[in-house]
C-alpha cells in the first residue's frame, strides 16, 4: 500500500464516505491522480463506489469491511 492510498483510506474512514471531488480538493492534486488511487483501492476491494440516492451524478466512496480492517490494523 502506498502512502497516497493509506492517506485516501484515512480520509474516507474519518468521514465515513466522501466523493472524489472532496478528495482531490482536500489533497490538492489532479482529479486523474485521485481516480487512479481510487481505482487501485477498488480493485483490491478496499474501497467501494456507491451511487448517491439524492444525486445520481455523485458517487460516494466508502471503505469495505476489508478496507476498514486493513486501515485499523495499519493505523
N, CA, C and O atoms as a CHARMM CRD file, in Angstrom:
* protein
*
  300
    1    1 UNK  N      0.84000  -1.16800   0.00000 PROA 1      0.00000
    2    1 UNK  CA     0.00000   0.00000   0.00000 PROA 1      0.00000
    3    1 UNK  C      0.88700   1.23400   0.00000 PROA 1      0.00000
    4    1 UNK  O      1.85800   1.32400   0.75200 PROA 1      0.00000
    5    2 UNK  N      0.53600   2.17400  -0.85200 PROA 2      0.00000
    6    2 UNK  CA     1.30100   3.40900  -0.93800 PROA 2      0.00000
    7    2 UNK  C      0.82400   4.40500   0.12800 PROA 2      0.00000
    8    2 UNK  O     -0.25800   4.25500   0.69600 PROA 2      0.00000
    9    3 UNK  N      1.63100   5.39700   0.37800 PROA 3      0.00000
   10    3 UNK  CA     1.25700   6.45400   1.32000 PROA 3      0.00000
   11    3 UNK  C     -0.01700   7.14900   0.84300 PROA 3      0.00000
   12    3 UNK  O     -0.88800   7.47600   1.64900 PROA 3      0.00000
   13    4 UNK  N     -0.12400   7.37100  -0.45100 PROA 4      0.00000
   14    4 UNK  CA    -1.29500   8.03800  -1.01500 PROA 4      0.00000
   15    4 UNK  C     -2.56200   7.20600  -0.81300 PROA 4      0.00000
   16    4 UNK  O     -3.62100   7.74900  -0.49900 PROA 4      0.00000
   17    5 UNK  N     -2.44900   5.89300  -0.99100 PROA 5      0.00000
   18    5 UNK  CA    -3.59900   5.01600  -0.77600 PROA 5      0.00000
   19    5 UNK  C     -4.00600   5.01900   0.69400 PROA 5      0.00000
   20    5 UNK  O     -5.19200   5.09200   1.01600 PROA 5      0.00000
   21    6 UNK  N     -3.03000   4.94100   1.57400 PROA 6      0.00000
   22    6 UNK  CA    -3.31200   4.96100   3.01100 PROA 6      0.00000
   23    6 UNK  C     -3.96500   6.28100   3.42000 PROA 6      0.00000
   24    6 UNK  O     -4.93000   6.28500   4.18400 PROA 6      0.00000
   25    7 UNK  N     -3.44600   7.39300   2.91700 PROA 7      0.00000
   26    7 UNK  CA    -3.99900   8.70900   3.23800 PROA 7      0.00000
   27    7 UNK  C     -5.42900   8.83200   2.72200 PROA 7      0.00000
   28    7 UNK  O     -6.29500   9.37800   3.40500 PROA 7      0.00000
   29    8 UNK  N     -5.67400   8.32700   1.52500 PROA 8      0.00000
   30    8 UNK  CA    -7.01800   8.34700   0.95600 PROA 8      0.00000
   31    8 UNK  C     -7.96600   7.52000   1.80700 PROA 8      0.00000
   32    8 UNK  O     -9.07700   7.95900   2.10700 PROA 8      0.00000
   33    9 UNK  N     -7.54100   6.33800   2.19500 PROA 9      0.00000
   34    9 UNK  CA    -8.37900   5.49700   3.05000 PROA 9      0.00000
   35    9 UNK  C     -8.63500   6.17400   4.39200 PROA 9      0.00000
   36    9 UNK  O     -9.73500   6.07600   4.93700 PROA 9      0.00000
   37   10 UNK  N     -7.63600   6.85400   4.92100 PROA 10     0.00000
   38   10 UNK  CA    -7.80000   7.56000   6.18800 PROA 10     0.00000
   39   10 UNK  C     -8.84900   8.65300   6.10800 PROA 10     0.00000
   40   10 UNK  O     -9.64600   8.82600   7.03000 PROA 10     0.00000
   41   11 UNK  N     -8.84900   9.39100   5.00600 PROA 11     0.00000
   42   11 UNK  CA    -9.83500  10.46100   4.82100 PROA 11     0.00000
   43   11 UNK  C    -11.23800   9.86700   4.72200 PROA 11     0.00000
   44   11 UNK  O    -12.17600  10.37300   5.33800 PROA 11     0.00000
   45   12 UNK  N    -11.37700   8.79900   3.94700 PROA 12     0.00000
   46   12 UNK  CA   -12.67800   8.14700   3.80700 PROA 12     0.00000
   47   12 UNK  C    -13.12600   7.60500   5.16400 PROA 12     0.00000
   48   12 UNK  O    -14.29200   7.74400   5.53300 PROA 12     0.00000
   49   13 UNK  N    -12.21700   6.99600   5.89800 PROA 13     0.00000
   50   13 UNK  CA   -12.55500   6.44300   7.21400 PROA 13     0.00000
   51   13 UNK  C    -13.00400   7.54700   8.17300 PROA 13     0.00000
   52   13 UNK  O    -13.97100   7.37300   8.91500 PROA 13     0.00000
   53   14 UNK  N    -12.32100   8.65100   8.15700 PROA 14     0.00000
   54   14 UNK  CA   -12.63400   9.76400   9.06300 PROA 14     0.00000
   55   14 UNK  C    -14.05300  10.28900   8.84400 PROA 14     0.00000
   56   14 UNK  O    -14.75600  10.60100   9.80500 PROA 14     0.00000
   57   15 UNK  N    -14.47200  10.38700   7.58100 PROA 15     0.00000
   58   15 UNK  CA   -15.77300  10.97100   7.26300 PROA 15     0.00000
   59   15 UNK  C    -16.85400   9.93900   6.96100 PROA 15     0.00000
   60   15 UNK  O    -18.01200  10.30300   6.75200 PROA 15     0.00000
   61   16 UNK  N    -16.49500   8.66600   6.93500 PROA 16     0.00000
   62   16 UNK  CA   -17.47000   7.61200   6.64800 PROA 16     0.00000
   63   16 UNK  C    -17.67200   7.37600   5.16800 PROA 16     0.00000
   64   16 UNK  O    -17.74900   6.23300   4.71700 PROA 16     0.00000
   65   17 UNK  N    -17.75600   8.45000   4.41900 PROA 17     0.00000
   66   17 UNK  CA   -17.81600   8.38800   2.96500 PROA 17     0.00000
   67   17 UNK  C    -17.48100   9.77800   2.43200 PROA 17     0.00000
   68   17 UNK  O    -17.54500  10.76900   3.15900 PROA 17     0.00000
   69   18 UNK  N    -17.12800   9.83100   1.17400 PROA 18     0.00000
   70   18 UNK  CA   -16.83000  11.11600   0.54500 PROA 18     0.00000
   71   18 UNK  C    -16.81800  10.91900  -0.96200 PROA 18     0.00000
   72   18 UNK  O    -16.89400   9.79000  -1.44700 PROA 18     0.00000
   73   19 UNK  N    -16.72300  11.99700  -1.68700 PROA 19     0.00000
   74   19 UNK  CA   -16.65000  11.92800  -3.14900 PROA 19     0.00000
   75   19 UNK  C    -15.20200  12.13200  -3.59000 PROA 19     0.00000
   76   19 UNK  O    -14.36400  12.60000  -2.81900 PROA 19     0.00000
   77   20 UNK  N    -14.92700  11.77800  -4.82900 PROA 20     0.00000
   78   20 UNK  CA   -13.58000  12.00200  -5.35800 PROA 20     0.00000
   79   20 UNK  C    -13.28800  13.50100  -5.43000 PROA 20     0.00000
   80   20 UNK  O    -12.13700  13.91500  -5.28900 PROA 20     0.00000
   81   21 UNK  N    -14.31900  14.31400  -5.64700 PROA 21     0.00000
   82   21 UNK  CA   -14.14000  15.76700  -5.67000 PROA 21     0.00000
   83   21 UNK  C    -13.64600  16.27000  -4.32200 PROA 21     0.00000
   84   21 UNK  O    -12.75600  17.11900  -4.26200 PROA 21     0.00000
   85   22 UNK  N    -14.21000  15.75800  -3.25700 PROA 22     0.00000
   86   22 UNK  CA   -13.74700  16.14000  -1.91700 PROA 22     0.00000
   87   22 UNK  C    -12.29400  15.73500  -1.71200 PROA 22     0.00000
   88   22 UNK  O    -11.52200  16.47400  -1.10200 PROA 22     0.00000
   89   23 UNK  N    -11.92300  14.56900  -2.21600 PROA 23     0.00000
   90   23 UNK  CA   -10.55000  14.09400  -2.03700 PROA 23     0.00000
   91   23 UNK  C     -9.55400  14.95700  -2.79700 PROA 23     0.00000
   92   23 UNK  O     -8.55000  15.38000  -2.22400 PROA 23     0.00000
   93   24 UNK  N     -9.81100  15.22800  -4.08300 PROA 24     0.00000
   94   24 UNK  CA    -8.80400  15.99700  -4.81500 PROA 24     0.00000
   95   24 UNK  C     -8.75200  17.43400  -4.33600 PROA 24     0.00000
   96   24 UNK  O     -7.70300  18.07100  -4.42900 PROA 24     0.00000
   97   25 UNK  N     -9.85500  17.96000  -3.82600 PROA 25     0.00000
   98   25 UNK  CA    -9.84200  19.30100  -3.24400 PROA 25     0.00000
   99   25 UNK  C     -9.03500  19.31100  -1.94700 PROA 25     0.00000
  100   25 UNK  O     -8.22700  20.20800  -1.71300 PROA 25     0.00000
  101   26 UNK  N     -9.26200  18.31700  -1.12300 PROA 26     0.00000
  102   26 UNK  CA    -8.56200  18.21700   0.17500 PROA 26     0.00000
  103   26 UNK  C     -7.05900  18.04100  -0.00700 PROA 26     0.00000
  104   26 UNK  O     -6.26600  18.66700   0.69600 PROA 26     0.00000
  105   27 UNK  N     -6.66800  17.18500  -0.95500 PROA 27     0.00000
  106   27 UNK  CA    -5.25500  16.86100  -1.14100 PROA 27     0.00000
  107   27 UNK  C     -4.53700  17.76800  -2.13000 PROA 27     0.00000
  108   27 UNK  O     -3.30900  17.75100  -2.21700 PROA 27     0.00000
  109   28 UNK  N     -5.29900  18.55800  -2.87300 PROA 28     0.00000
  110   28 UNK  CA    -4.68400  19.49100  -3.81500 PROA 28     0.00000
  111   28 UNK  C     -3.98200  18.81500  -4.98000 PROA 28     0.00000
  112   28 UNK  O     -2.93100  19.27000  -5.43000 PROA 28     0.00000
  113   29 UNK  N     -4.56600  17.72600  -5.46500 PROA 29     0.00000
  114   29 UNK  CA    -3.98400  17.01200  -6.60900 PROA 29     0.00000
  115   29 UNK  C     -5.00400  16.98100  -7.74300 PROA 29     0.00000
  116   29 UNK  O     -6.15800  17.37000  -7.56300 PROA 29     0.00000
  117   30 UNK  N     -4.56800  16.51800  -8.90600 PROA 30     0.00000
  118   30 UNK  CA    -5.45700  16.39400 -10.05800 PROA 30     0.00000
  119   30 UNK  C     -6.50900  15.32100  -9.81400 PROA 30     0.00000
  120   30 UNK  O     -6.28800  14.35900  -9.07800 PROA 30     0.00000
  121   31 UNK  N     -7.65700  15.51500 -10.45200 PROA 31     0.00000
  122   31 UNK  CA    -8.71800  14.51500 -10.33900 PROA 31     0.00000
  123   31 UNK  C     -8.25300  13.16800 -10.89200 PROA 31     0.00000
  124   31 UNK  O     -8.63800  12.11900 -10.37500 PROA 31     0.00000
  125   32 UNK  N     -7.43100  13.19300 -11.93200 PROA 32     0.00000
  126   32 UNK  CA    -6.94400  11.93000 -12.51100 PROA 32     0.00000
  127   32 UNK  C     -6.06800  11.16900 -11.51500 PROA 32     0.00000
  128   32 UNK  O     -6.06700   9.93800 -11.50400 PROA 32     0.00000
  129   33 UNK  N     -5.33200  11.89100 -10.68900 PROA 33     0.00000
  130   33 UNK  CA    -4.49600  11.24600  -9.66800 PROA 33     0.00000
  131   33 UNK  C     -5.37100  10.53100  -8.64400 PROA 33     0.00000
  132   33 UNK  O     -5.10700   9.38200  -8.29100 PROA 33     0.00000
  133   34 UNK  N     -6.40700  11.20700  -8.17300 PROA 34     0.00000
  134   34 UNK  CA    -7.31500  10.59400  -7.20300 PROA 34     0.00000
  135   34 UNK  C     -8.04100   9.41000  -7.83300 PROA 34     0.00000
  136   34 UNK  O     -8.21000   8.37400  -7.19100 PROA 34     0.00000
  137   35 UNK  N     -8.46500   9.55500  -9.07300 PROA 35     0.00000
  138   35 UNK  CA    -9.15600   8.46200  -9.75400 PROA 35     0.00000
  139   35 UNK  C     -8.26500   7.23200  -9.84000 PROA 35     0.00000
  140   35 UNK  O     -8.73300   6.11200  -9.63300 PROA 35     0.00000
  141   36 UNK  N     -7.01200   7.42500 -10.13600 PROA 36     0.00000
  142   36 UNK  CA    -6.05600   6.31500 -10.21600 PROA 36     0.00000
  143   36 UNK  C     -5.90500   5.62400  -8.86000 PROA 36     0.00000
  144   36 UNK  O     -5.91100   4.39600  -8.78400 PROA 36     0.00000
  145   37 UNK  N     -5.77300   6.40100  -7.80900 PROA 37     0.00000
  146   37 UNK  CA    -5.64800   5.84700  -6.45000 PROA 37     0.00000
  147   37 UNK  C     -6.91000   5.06900  -6.08800 PROA 37     0.00000
  148   37 UNK  O     -6.83200   3.95100  -5.57800 PROA 37     0.00000
  149   38 UNK  N     -8.06700   5.66200  -6.35400 PROA 38     0.00000
  150   38 UNK  CA    -9.33500   5.01600  -6.02900 PROA 38     0.00000
  151   38 UNK  C     -9.50000   3.72700  -6.83000 PROA 38     0.00000
  152   38 UNK  O     -9.93400   2.71300  -6.28400 PROA 38     0.00000
  153   39 UNK  N     -9.16000   3.75400  -8.10900 PROA 39     0.00000
  154   39 UNK  CA    -9.27500   2.54700  -8.93800 PROA 39     0.00000
  155   39 UNK  C     -8.46800   1.40300  -8.35500 PROA 39     0.00000
  156   39 UNK  O     -8.93800   0.26600  -8.31700 PROA 39     0.00000
  157   40 UNK  N     -7.26400   1.69200  -7.90300 PROA 40     0.00000
  158   40 UNK  CA    -6.43100   0.63300  -7.30200 PROA 40     0.00000
  159   40 UNK  C     -7.05000   0.09800  -6.01800 PROA 40     0.00000
  160   40 UNK  O     -7.01600  -1.10600  -5.76400 PROA 40     0.00000
  161   41 UNK  N     -7.61700   0.99200  -5.20700 PROA 41     0.00000
  162   41 UNK  CA    -8.24900   0.56100  -3.96100 PROA 41     0.00000
  163   41 UNK  C     -9.52500  -0.24200  -4.23400 PROA 41     0.00000
  164   41 UNK  O     -9.82500  -1.19200  -3.51100 PROA 41     0.00000
  165   42 UNK  N    -10.27300   0.13400  -5.26700 PROA 42     0.00000
  166   42 UNK  CA   -11.46800  -0.61300  -5.64800 PROA 42     0.00000
  167   42 UNK  C    -11.07000  -1.99800  -6.16000 PROA 42     0.00000
  168   42 UNK  O    -11.71100  -2.99100  -5.81500 PROA 42     0.00000
  169   43 UNK  N    -10.02000  -2.07100  -6.97900 PROA 43     0.00000
  170   43 UNK  CA    -9.54400  -3.35800  -7.49000 PROA 43     0.00000
  171   43 UNK  C     -9.13900  -4.28800  -6.35100 PROA 43     0.00000
  172   43 UNK  O     -9.33200  -5.50100  -6.43400 PROA 43     0.00000
  173   44 UNK  N     -8.58000  -3.71900  -5.29700 PROA 44     0.00000
  174   44 UNK  CA    -8.16700  -4.52000  -4.13500 PROA 44     0.00000
  175   44 UNK  C     -9.32000  -4.76800  -3.16700 PROA 44     0.00000
  176   44 UNK  O     -9.13500  -5.37900  -2.11500 PROA 44     0.00000
  177   45 UNK  N    -10.51200  -4.29100  -3.52900 PROA 45     0.00000
  178   45 UNK  CA   -11.73700  -4.44100  -2.74100 PROA 45     0.00000
  179   45 UNK  C    -11.60900  -3.82000  -1.34800 PROA 45     0.00000
  180   45 UNK  O    -12.12500  -4.34900  -0.36400 PROA 45     0.00000
  181   46 UNK  N    -10.90900  -2.68500  -1.29300 PROA 46     0.00000
  182   46 UNK  CA   -10.75700  -1.94800  -0.03900 PROA 46     0.00000
  183   46 UNK  C    -11.68200  -0.74000   0.01200 PROA 46     0.00000
  184   46 UNK  O    -12.02200  -0.25400   1.09000 PROA 46     0.00000
  185   47 UNK  N    -12.08700  -0.25700  -1.15900 PROA 47     0.00000
  186   47 UNK  CA   -12.99600   0.88400  -1.28600 PROA 47     0.00000
  187   47 UNK  C    -14.08000   0.49600  -2.27000 PROA 47     0.00000
  188   47 UNK  O    -13.83400  -0.23500  -3.22900 PROA 47     0.00000
  189   48 UNK  N    -15.29500   0.99700  -2.02200 PROA 48     0.00000
  190   48 UNK  CA   -16.38100   0.75600  -2.96700 PROA 48     0.00000
  191   48 UNK  C    -17.02200   2.07000  -3.36800 PROA 48     0.00000
  192   48 UNK  O    -17.04100   3.04100  -2.61300 PROA 48     0.00000
  193   49 UNK  N    -17.54300   2.06400  -4.57800 PROA 49     0.00000
  194   49 UNK  CA   -18.25900   3.22700  -5.10700 PROA 49     0.00000
  195   49 UNK  C    -19.75300   2.97700  -4.92400 PROA 49     0.00000
  196   49 UNK  O    -20.25700   1.89800  -5.23700 PROA 49     0.00000
  197   50 UNK  N    -20.45900   3.99900  -4.40700 PROA 50     0.00000
  198   50 UNK  CA   -21.90100   3.89200  -4.17300 PROA 50     0.00000
  199   50 UNK  C    -22.59400   5.08900  -4.79600 PROA 50     0.00000
  200   50 UNK  O    -22.14700   6.22500  -4.63200 PROA 50     0.00000
  201   51 UNK  N    -23.67800   4.84200  -5.50700 PROA 51     0.00000
  202   51 UNK  CA   -24.46000   5.93200  -6.06700 PROA 51     0.00000
  203   51 UNK  C    -25.17700   6.68500  -4.95500 PROA 51     0.00000
  204   51 UNK  O    -25.75300   6.07600  -4.05400 PROA 51     0.00000
  205   52 UNK  N    -25.14000   7.99600  -5.02200 PROA 52     0.00000
  206   52 UNK  CA   -25.85200   8.84100  -4.07300 PROA 52     0.00000
  207   52 UNK  C    -27.33200   8.83100  -4.44800 PROA 52     0.00000
  208   52 UNK  O    -27.68500   9.24300  -5.55300 PROA 52     0.00000
  209   53 UNK  N    -28.20400   8.36800  -3.54900 PROA 53     0.00000
  210   53 UNK  CA   -29.62400   8.28800  -3.89500 PROA 53     0.00000
  211   53 UNK  C    -30.26300   9.66200  -4.13600 PROA 53     0.00000
  212   53 UNK  O    -31.30000   9.75400  -4.79300 PROA 53     0.00000
  213   54 UNK  N    -29.65700  10.71300  -3.61400 PROA 54     0.00000
  214   54 UNK  CA   -30.20500  12.06000  -3.77100 PROA 54     0.00000
  215   54 UNK  C    -29.67300  12.78900  -4.99900 PROA 54     0.00000
  216   54 UNK  O    -30.26600  13.77100  -5.44400 PROA 54     0.00000
  217   55 UNK  N    -28.55800  12.31200  -5.54800 PROA 55     0.00000
  218   55 UNK  CA   -27.94800  12.97900  -6.70100 PROA 55     0.00000
  219   55 UNK  C    -27.23300  11.93000  -7.54300 PROA 55     0.00000
  220   55 UNK  O    -26.13700  11.49400  -7.19400 PROA 55     0.00000
  221   56 UNK  N    -27.84100  11.52800  -8.63800 PROA 56     0.00000
  222   56 UNK  CA   -27.28400  10.45100  -9.45100 PROA 56     0.00000
  223   56 UNK  C    -25.93800  10.79800 -10.05400 PROA 56     0.00000
  224   56 UNK  O    -25.21100   9.90100 -10.47900 PROA 56     0.00000
  225   57 UNK  N    -25.58700  12.07000 -10.10200 PROA 57     0.00000
  226   57 UNK  CA   -24.29400  12.47700 -10.66800 PROA 57     0.00000
  227   57 UNK  C    -23.14900  12.23100  -9.68600 PROA 57     0.00000
  228   57 UNK  O    -21.98300  12.19700 -10.07900 PROA 57     0.00000
  229   58 UNK  N    -23.48500  12.06300  -8.42500 PROA 58     0.00000
  230   58 UNK  CA   -22.47500  11.93400  -7.38100 PROA 58     0.00000
  231   58 UNK  C    -22.27200  10.47000  -7.00300 PROA 58     0.00000
  232   58 UNK  O    -23.23200   9.72000  -6.82700 PROA 58     0.00000
  233   59 UNK  N    -21.02000  10.08300  -6.88400 PROA 59     0.00000
  234   59 UNK  CA   -20.67300   8.74000  -6.42500 PROA 59     0.00000
  235   59 UNK  C    -19.91300   8.88300  -5.11900 PROA 59     0.00000
  236   59 UNK  O    -18.86400   9.52400  -5.05700 PROA 59     0.00000
  237   60 UNK  N    -20.46200   8.27500  -4.08200 PROA 60     0.00000
  238   60 UNK  CA   -19.80500   8.29700  -2.77900 PROA 60     0.00000
  239   60 UNK  C    -18.82800   7.13500  -2.69100 PROA 60     0.00000
  240   60 UNK  O    -19.08000   6.05000  -3.21600 PROA 60     0.00000
  241   61 UNK  N    -17.72100   7.37800  -2.02700 PROA 61     0.00000
  242   61 UNK  CA   -16.70800   6.35500  -1.79100 PROA 61     0.00000
  243   61 UNK  C    -16.75800   5.96900  -0.32700 PROA 61     0.00000
  244   61 UNK  O    -16.86500   6.83000   0.54600 PROA 61     0.00000
  245   62 UNK  N    -16.68200   4.68400  -0.05900 PROA 62     0.00000
  246   62 UNK  CA   -16.64400   4.22000   1.32600 PROA 62     0.00000
  247   62 UNK  C    -15.70700   3.02000   1.41300 PROA 62     0.00000
  248   62 UNK  O    -15.42900   2.35300   0.41700 PROA 62     0.00000
  249   63 UNK  N    -15.23600   2.76500   2.60900 PROA 63     0.00000
  250   63 UNK  CA   -14.37100   1.60800   2.82300 PROA 63     0.00000
  251   63 UNK  C    -15.22700   0.35100   2.90600 PROA 63     0.00000
  252   63 UNK  O    -16.31100   0.36200   3.48800 PROA 63     0.00000
  253   64 UNK  N    -14.73700  -0.71000   2.33100 PROA 64     0.00000
  254   64 UNK  CA   -15.37900  -2.01000   2.50900 PROA 64     0.00000
  255   64 UNK  C    -15.00600  -2.52000   3.89700 PROA 64     0.00000
  256   64 UNK  O    -14.18600  -1.91100   4.58500 PROA 64     0.00000
  257   65 UNK  N    -15.59900  -3.62700   4.30700 PROA 65     0.00000
  258   65 UNK  CA   -15.22000  -4.21200   5.60000 PROA 65     0.00000
  259   65 UNK  C    -13.73800  -4.56300   5.61800 PROA 65     0.00000
  260   65 UNK  O    -13.05500  -4.33400   6.61600 PROA 65     0.00000
  261   66 UNK  N    -13.23600  -5.12200   4.50700 PROA 66     0.00000
  262   66 UNK  CA   -11.80300  -5.43900   4.41800 PROA 66     0.00000
  263   66 UNK  C    -10.96100  -4.16900   4.49000 PROA 66     0.00000
  264   66 UNK  O     -9.89600  -4.15300   5.10800 PROA 66     0.00000
  265   67 UNK  N    -11.45000  -3.10100   3.85000 PROA 67     0.00000
  266   67 UNK  CA   -10.74000  -1.82400   3.88300 PROA 67     0.00000
  267   67 UNK  C    -10.67500  -1.25100   5.28800 PROA 67     0.00000
  268   67 UNK  O     -9.63500  -0.74200   5.70600 PROA 67     0.00000
  269   68 UNK  N    -11.78100  -1.33100   6.02000 PROA 68     0.00000
  270   68 UNK  CA   -11.80300  -0.84500   7.40700 PROA 68     0.00000
  271   68 UNK  C    -10.83600  -1.64600   8.26200 PROA 68     0.00000
  272   68 UNK  O    -10.06300  -1.08400   9.03900 PROA 68     0.00000
  273   69 UNK  N    -10.88600  -2.96600   8.11300 PROA 69     0.00000
  274   69 UNK  CA    -9.99100  -3.83300   8.89800 PROA 69     0.00000
  275   69 UNK  C     -8.52800  -3.51200   8.62000 PROA 69     0.00000
  276   69 UNK  O     -7.73100  -3.38800   9.55000 PROA 69     0.00000
  277   70 UNK  N     -8.17300  -3.37900   7.35100 PROA 70     0.00000
  278   70 UNK  CA    -6.78900  -3.10100   6.98500 PROA 70     0.00000
  279   70 UNK  C     -6.38000  -1.71700   7.51700 PROA 70     0.00000
  280   70 UNK  O     -5.30500  -1.57500   8.09800 PROA 70     0.00000
  281   71 UNK  N     -7.21500  -0.72000   7.32600 PROA 71     0.00000
  282   71 UNK  CA    -6.86800   0.61200   7.78900 PROA 71     0.00000
  283   71 UNK  C     -6.65200   0.62200   9.29900 PROA 71     0.00000
  284   71 UNK  O     -5.68600   1.22000   9.77300 PROA 71     0.00000
  285   72 UNK  N     -7.51900  -0.02100  10.05700 PROA 72     0.00000
  286   72 UNK  CA    -7.38400  -0.03100  11.51000 PROA 72     0.00000
  287   72 UNK  C     -6.13200  -0.79000  11.96300 PROA 72     0.00000
  288   72 UNK  O     -5.52400  -0.44100  12.97500 PROA 72     0.00000
  289   73 UNK  N     -5.75300  -1.81300  11.22400 PROA 73     0.00000
  290   73 UNK  CA    -4.51400  -2.52900  11.57100 PROA 73     0.00000
  291   73 UNK  C     -3.27800  -1.67800  11.29300 PROA 73     0.00000
  292   73 UNK  O     -2.29100  -1.74800  12.02500 PROA 73     0.00000
  293   74 UNK  N     -3.33600  -0.87700  10.23300 PROA 74     0.00000
  294   74 UNK  CA    -2.18900  -0.04900   9.85700 PROA 74     0.00000
  295   74 UNK  C     -2.09800   1.24600  10.66500 PROA 74     0.00000
  296   74 UNK  O     -1.01900   1.82200  10.80200 PROA 74     0.00000
  297   75 UNK  N     -3.22000   1.69600  11.19100 PROA 75     0.00000
  298   75 UNK  CA    -3.27600   2.97200  11.87600 PROA 75     0.00000
  299   75 UNK  C     -2.54600   2.93200  13.20500 PROA 75     0.00000
  300   75 UNK  O     -2.49900   3.93800  13.91400 PROA 75     0.00000
